[in-house]
Amino acid sequence: MTRLVVLGGGYGGTTVIHEIFKGRIPLDLEVTLVDRQPCQSLKTEYYALAAGTVSDHELRVSFPDYPGLRLRYGEVVKIDLEQRLIVFDHADQPPLEYDQLVIALGCTDNYHQIAGAKQFSCSIQSFAATRQTYVRLNNAKPYSHIHIVGGGLSGVEIAAELRESRPDLDISLIDRGTRLLSAFPAKVSDYVTKWFEEHDIRILSQISIHTLEEGVIRHDSGSILSDVTVWTAGIRPVEPVQRLELPKDPQGRIKLNSYHQIPEYPEVFVCGDCASLPFAPSAQAAGVQGEQIAQVLLAQWSGENPRLQPMRLKGTLGSLGKKAGFGLMGKAQVTGRVPRLLKSGVLWKSKRHRG
């Protein structure tokens, strides 16, 4: 019997599951999908849940349902590569053994060693944390000062969505760079900046935060009073992956071979935000990588040599509320209503056409 364990039921992990069950799998294959909650959640839309424009029910997708697939729920606290064991946080949950493993556990916030950042800010990196952020933001009194830390895609989307949800709030976005969306071309950044100005969202640029306290953001030039602070200033792999003593890139992601395997442990694949890839972490990258990991597994089980094409991404789309958006489609820069409609279509497909 071959025991395949997939850790994480996000975009990458569920793609691996769907793709291998489309192929010819060994009769003695036992597949276990491990996640801490009983459904997949659409993480790319957490910003809308936090802002209160969608319910958590709208962001749930049932896990794959295939004969031969087992589901196991629990919080992974340790990955023992030597013993091939997965250890959970509760003593009454026995360790899970594997022959082959896919690590697709996703990411957590990167607080960059800023004192108080974890204690005094809200997160949108997990379903549970996003629910708590929703409560903080939507319980805020009118004219409360809300600060979003981080001018990347997540920060821009939650600031814009919150503006449409709560026009009574005083919203600011803090970034240490000179412009929003530094990973995008200047044209896209300029469009988003203009949208923010038109919708009364302040942009506080070149602010280097060194401490967060209750109700206060302290930086090199002074202090900012904040009723609610939301952290979107970077990510890193989850703690069980952080603790693995393996070669990693500067962002803490595990270095892999061309088949997405850990070279020292070829029975272990890494997918998504925990993997060192030539792309920024994204749901799309995790999905494409998940497809390739499934191709490698199917080839191995058939006694063939895997043949992978270079990973290709279609582009990146972002939302500015429900009516505007921005993005890159190949080399084309798109702004306005069209990218927002495209993103809505991608979400609709994710919710209804898996498998």
Secondary structure, DSSP 8 states (H G I E B T S, - for coil): -EEEEEE--SHHHHHHHHHHHHS---TTEEEEEEESSSSEE-GGGHHHHHHTSS-GGGGEE-----TTEEEEE--EEEEETTTTEEEESSTTS--EE-SEEEE---EEE--TT-BTTTTSSB--SSHHHHHHHHHHHHHS-TT-EEEEE--SHHHHHHHHHHHHH-TTSEEEEE-SSSSS-TTS-HHHHHHHHHHHHHTTEEEE-S--EEEEETTEEEETTEEEE-SEEEE-S-EEE-HHHHTS-S-B-TTS-B---TTSEETTEEEEEE-GGGB--SS---HHHHHHHHHHHHHHHHHHHTT-----------EEEEEETTTEEEEEETTEEEEEHHHHHHHHHHHHHHHH---
